[in-house]
Amino acid sequence: MFGFGEARRTGRLVASGTGWLLCAALTACSDAAVEPRGNDASAGQDSVAGDASLGDGTGGVDVSQGGQDGGGGGGGVDVSQGVDVGPIVDAGAAADSVATDAVESDGAATADAVESDGAATTDAADDAAAGGGADAGASDAAADTGADDAGAPDPCGVCPWDKRPTGDHPGAKGSYSLLEPKKIEYGSGLLQGYKEMLVFQPLQAGPHPVLLFVPGKSLYATGGLIGQLGHAYKAFCEHVAQQGVIVAFVRVETGVTDGDHARMAKDLLEAQAKLFASISTADPDRLAYAGHSMGAKVAVLAATTAIDEDPKGAHADPKLVVTMNFSNEKPPLGVYVDAAEKAEGIAADSKVFFDLLTTADDAIAPLDVAGKPNTQALYDALKMPTRQIIVLHGTGKDDPNPKTNPELFDDHGAPLSIEGKPGGLADFVMPASHLDALDWYGYWKHVAGAMRYHFLGGDAKWAYGAMRTHGGTLPGGEVITHEVKAQGWTTLP
């Protein structure tokens, strides 16, 4: 039984598998359902540009305090060791929200390939961004250069904003063929039927690094007609797996009223153990967690347990944790656990990277709002220098990027990867949910780039260098840009 509501701006209907009665409850806090792309949104931001030059290797980022050409401070940016830090921008966000559950789409993603030489040519900004220190709770500062990136050459070579990239770009299709997704149950017994995961595996021989992914509230399966496990994120999971990674989409939620995030984190660790026991090519020494919204919170809680609360080494430690629109507010039901507060226990010298990705117009889990301990609160709580915040921007009203048609909606639903062309069935059930530049040049690029860097010998530039901010190029040559709001290192370890 579907309930229908109006999605503002798009004028299309939104189907929810749980109907009208659950809509209000699902929008609250860390148990919020994902809003559809297409809501009325506004964002304000003060831009600060950084040096966009690239090094050839995969070495460190070396940034001294102060501007390079501005007459202030010290030595600017040394790119001799590899990769420069790219732009750093403070962004605020405010938006109206509409909650919905994802529903099965029969559409197929179309990403017409274009020829790309993969060349990394960049237009350096006038001044270098200054990285912050590693002290917990400290935001990183940068020199205000006033540099204008409009019309800058495409640093990818050829990366049209309305096409999926090709070549060696981490947003491009990887070289690995995939086996059919394998469903694995990781629990047994009464009331444990929800414990299942869908595993995407490279066809080629391993061992392979592993990414455990946890979905947002009630998005473990699409509601209504078919209800396929992992459908709302299937394209994302397949994309990362094609880079040579085993990706496990893990359901940890019993149902729509479940708010026990601490138990969900235990479930994730249980699923992890089952995966390594079941898949011989899964490498426990190359492990990462990722999650969206509520799933990001669960990933952080599980990482805290494995790294900080596991003296006997019962669980393999993740070397990378990627949060997408981290939602950590009090749910309407369940016992509240503050994941940011728990993460404070992770030691400063822990060998783990925290990559915190979010969007400027996220009204469900805003980046930095008083009383809402989401992405900024988590960044401030973490002690290790190996942490950063990336803010993805859309192309609508009040966004810093040029306007596009269709618009890129940088809201809470941006990490979804439901397949389908604009105007097709995917738009009917979740407006503007089709794949777009925020997928290819934002979330996909960063997650695949980080996995490649940490576990597959890849270049650091995509996840930790200047290419973090590149979001595709418009026909007129304008470049869509994202932001590095904060980072905890001065030299990338």
N, C-alpha and C positions, 0 to 999 in steps of 0.2 A: 504494500500500500504506500503510495507516494504522497507526500505533502508538497505543495507548491508555494513558492513565494517569489516576489519580484526582485530581481537583481538590479540595483540602480546603475545608471549609466549605460548598461548594455540593453536594457529593456527586454531581456530574455527571461524565461522561466527557469527556476532552479529546482531540481528534484532532490528531495532528501529522503533517504531510506528509513528514517526514524519518524518522519512526519512533523506536524506543527508543534506538538506538545513538547518535543525535546529541543527545539531550536534555541529557546532562551537559555536553557541549561548548558547547552553545548558551546555557547559563545564565551563562557566564563573561564578565565584564568588558564591554568595549564591543561585543563580538560577541554579546552575550546576546540570546537570543530573548525576545520579550515575554511576560511572565507573564500568565496569565489573571486577570481580575478575579475575586475570590472566594477569595483566600488568607487564611490566618490572619494577622492583622496587628495591630500595636500601635504607638502613637505617643505621645510625651510632648511637651508644649509649655508655654512660659510666655507667656501672652497679654499684649499691650500694645495698648491701643485708641488710635485717633486721631480727630481731628475729622472728621466725615463730611459737613460742609456743602459745598455745591457752588456754583461760580460759574456765570454764564450764558454766558461766552465760551469760547474755545478757547485762552486765554492761558496764562500760566505758573503753576507751583506755587511759592509763596513760603513757606518755612518757616524760622523762626529757631530756634537751639538753645534748649532749655529748655522747661518746661511752660507752659501758658497760665493755668491756675487753681491750679497746685500750689505756687506760691510760689517755684519755682526758676527760675533762668535768665532768658532774655530774652523777646522779644516774641511768642512763640507763632506762630500761623498767620495769614497775610494772604491772604484769598481774593479780594481785589479784582481780581486779575489772571486769575482763572479757576477753577482746580480745586485742592482740598485733597488732601493726600497719603493720607488714609485710614489704617487700622490697620497697625501694624508689629508682627510677632510672630516670635520665635525658635522654631523647631520642630525637634525631633529625630525620627528615625523608625527603626523596626526592624520587619522583617517576614520571614516565611518565603516562599520563592519556588518557583514551579513554572513550567517553561518550556513553551512550546507555539508552534506555527505556526498562523496564521490559516487557516481553510478557508472556501470559498465558502458564503454563506448566501443562501437564497432569500427570506428574510423581508423585509418592507418596513417602514421606520420609520413609526411613527404618532406624530404630534405634534399632538394636538387643539388647534386654535387657541382662544385665549381673548382676550377683549376687553381691551385695555390702552390707557390714555391716554398712556403713555410719560412720565408726570410723574416728575420726579426729586425726590422729597421724602425728606428724610433726618432721622434723629434724631442730632443732634450728640453726640459723646462729651464727657466732662467736660474732658479735657485734649487738647492737640495733640501729635501725634507730631513728633519732631525728626529732620529729614533729616540724613544724614551728609555728609561732604565728598567731594571728587573724588579723593582720594589713592588710588593703586592699593593693593590689599591691605587696605583699611580697611573694617571692617563698620560699618554705620550704627546709631546708637543711638536709642532713643526713651524718653520718660518713661513710667514705669509708672503708669497711671491707675486700673487695676482696674475700668474701666467694663464694664458688662454689657450686651451687645447683645440678649439674649434678649427676645423680644416686641417688638423695635423695628419701627416701620412699614416696610413694603416700599418701598425707595427707587425701585423701578421703577414703582410704582403697582400693577400686577397682574403678578406673576411667579411663578406656582405652580411649585414645585420639580419636579413630575412632568409638566409641559407645556413644550413649546418656547415661548419668548416670542413676542409679536407686536409690531406697531408699529415704531418706529425703533430698537428694541433691536438691537445688533449680533449677538445670538444668534438673532434672528428671520430668517426668509427674506428675502433681499434683493429688490430690485425688478427685477433684471436677469434676463431669460430667457437660457437657455444653448443654444449649439450642441451637437450631438452631440460627445462627447469625441473628440479627434483623436490617433491614435497617430503619433508621429514618431520615426524612427530617427536618432540623431545620430552614429553611427559606422558604419564599413564595413570589410570585410576579415576575415581569418581570426580567429576567436575573439572577435569583437566583436558577436556577436548579442545580447548582454545590453544593449547600449546603446540604450535606448528610453525614451520618455517619453509620458505621456498628458496631453494639454493640454485644459483646461476653459476655454472662451471665452465671454464675454458675447455675446449675439446683436446687441446694439446697437453702433453705430459707436464706434470708439475715438478717440484712443489710450487704452489702459488700463494701469494699473500692473500689475506682474508679481510673482508669488510663486513661487519655485522651492522645491518641497518634496521632501525626501529621507526615505524610510521607515526604520523600524527593521530590525534584522538579520533577513534572510530574509522580510521582509514586503513585498517589491516586488510579489508576486502571491500569492494564496492557494494553498495546496497542495492536492493531491488532485484532486477531480472536474473542476474547470473551470480554475482558475488564472488568473483575470482580473487584469490589471495594475492595481495600485492599489486593489484591492477593499477592503482593510482600512481604508483612509482615504478612500474615495470620497465618503462623506457630508460629511466635513470639506472636501474639495476643492471639492465642488459648493457648499457653503455659502459659502465665501469668494468663489468666482467669482460668485455671485449678488449680491455687493455691488458688482460692477463691476470685477472683478480677473481677469486671466488667470493661472490657476494651472496650473503644470506639475509633475506628479508624475514624478519622475526616478528611474529605476533606474540605480544605479551599481555594483551588486554582481554579480559573475560567478556566484556560487552560494554555498551554505551554508558552504563552507570558506574563502571569500575574507576575508582580514583586512588587505588593503592599503588602509588609509584614505587615505594620501597620494595614491595613484592615483585613488581614488574622488573625491577633491576636484578633481583635474584633469578627471575625467570630468564632474563637475558644471559646471565652467567651459566645457567643450566643449559640453555640452548647452545652456548659456546662450547661447553664440554661435549655435548652430543655431536656437534658438528665435527670436532676434531677426532672423535671416536668413529665417526661414520664415513668421513671423506679423507682418504689416505693422502691426497695431494694438498690438503690444507696445512699451511705452515704456521704453527703457533708462535713462532718467533717474529712473524711479520703480520701483526694483527692491528686492525683499526676498528673504531666504532663511529657510527654516524646516526643521526636521527633528525626528524623534523618535528617542531612544535613540542608536544608532549613527549614524543620519541627522543628528542634531543635531551630532555631532562632525564629520561630513563637511561640514556647512554652515559650521561655525566655521573649519575648515581652508581651505575655499574662500574665505570672506570674508577671512581673513588674507592669502591670496595676492593677491586682487584689490585690497585696500586698502593692504597694506604691502609687497608684493613684486612690484609691477607698474609699474615706472617709466615704461614706454612707453605705458601706458594701454591695453593690449590687451583688458582686461576691464572692463565696466561695474561700478562699485562699488555694492554693496548699501547702502541707507540704513537698513535695518532687518534684524536677525537675531533670529529667535525660536527658542529651543531648548526642546524638550519632553523632560523627563526625560533630560537630557544624560548620555551614558554614555562615559566617557573612560578606562576602566581597560584594562590590557594584555589583548589578546585571546589565545586559546589558540594561534592561528596568525597568521603575518604579522609584519612589522616594526613595532614599537610607535612611534607618534608621539604625543606629549603635546600635545593641542590647546590646553589651557590655557597651557602654556608657549609655544607658538607665538603665541597671541593676545597675549602680553605685548608683542610687537613692534608692535602697532597703536598709533599715536600718540594721546596724550591729547586732541588737538584734532581727531581724525577725526570727520567728520560722519556718524556711524552710531549707532543705538540698538541695544543688546543687551537683549532681553527674555528672561529666563531663567525658564521655567515648569517646575515640578516638583510632585511629590506627597509628602505626609508619610510614607506607608507604602511607599515605593519601596525594595524590598530588593535589586533588581538594580543600580540606580544611585543609592544613597543620597545625599542632599543633602550631608551634611557628616560624613564618617567618616574617621578617620585612615588614610592610605595609599590612599584612593580619591579621586582628583582629579576629582570630578564638578562639579556646579553651583556649589557654594560656591567651589571652587578656581578655576573659570573667572571668577566674579565678582571674586575677589580679584586675579586676574592682569590683568584689563582695567584700563586707565588712564583711559579717558574717563569723565566724570561721567554720561553718558547710558546708564546700565545699572541694572537692577533684578532682584530675585529675587521671584517670586510663588510661594507654596506653596499648593496646593489641598488642601483637607481633605475627607474623606468623612464618613459618618454611622454608622460602626460602633463597635465596642468601643474605648474609650480615645480616640476622636475627640472634639474639642471641640464638635462640632455635635450637635443633637438627633438621636435615632435615627430612621431612616426604614425603610419596607418598600415596595419592596426597598431594600436598603442601597446606598449609593454607595461603591464601592471605589476608594480613592485609592492605587492601586498603580502598577506600571510600565506596565501595559496601559491606563491611563486615557485616553490620547490616541487609542486606536483608535475607529473610528466604524462598526463593522460593523452593518448594519441588521437589525432583527428585534425582535419583541416579547419581553418577559421570558417565559421558559419555552419559547420556540420553538427553531427550528433553530440560530439564532445562539448560544443558550445551550448547546446540545449540543456545538458545535464549539469554542466559546470562552466559558466561563461568564461571565455578567453582562456580555457584550460589547455588549448593546443600548444604544442612545442614551439618555443620561440627563442629569441636571443638571450633571454634571462636564463634559459636552460643551458644552451650550448656554450655561451660565453660567460656565464656566471657560475651556477652550481656545478654543472658537469665539468667544465674546464678546471675549476678549482679542486674538486674532489679527485678527479682523475689525475690532475697534475700533482697533487700532494701524494697520492698513492704511488705514482711513478717515481717521484723524487725520493721518498722515504724507503721504498722497497724494491724498485726496479731500475735504479741507476739513472733516473731521468734528471732533466734540468730543473733547477730550483725556480726559474723565472716565472713559471705559470702560477705557482701557489705562494711564493715568497718574494718574488721580484717584481719588476715593472709591469709584467703582463697580467698581474692580478687585476688591474683596473681596466683592461681593454674589453669592451663589450660589443664589438662589431662596428662596421663602417657603413654609413648611408651613401646612397648614390652620388650625392654632392661632395663626398669626401669627409663629411663631419664624422667624428668618432664618438660613439657612445662610451661613456666612461663610468666606472664605479669607484669606490673610495676605500682606502685603507684608513679607517678611523683611528686605530691604535695598534701598536705592536710593542712587545716587551723586550725586544733585543736591539742591540746596536750592531752586533756582528752575528749573522746567522750561524748557529753551531754546525 
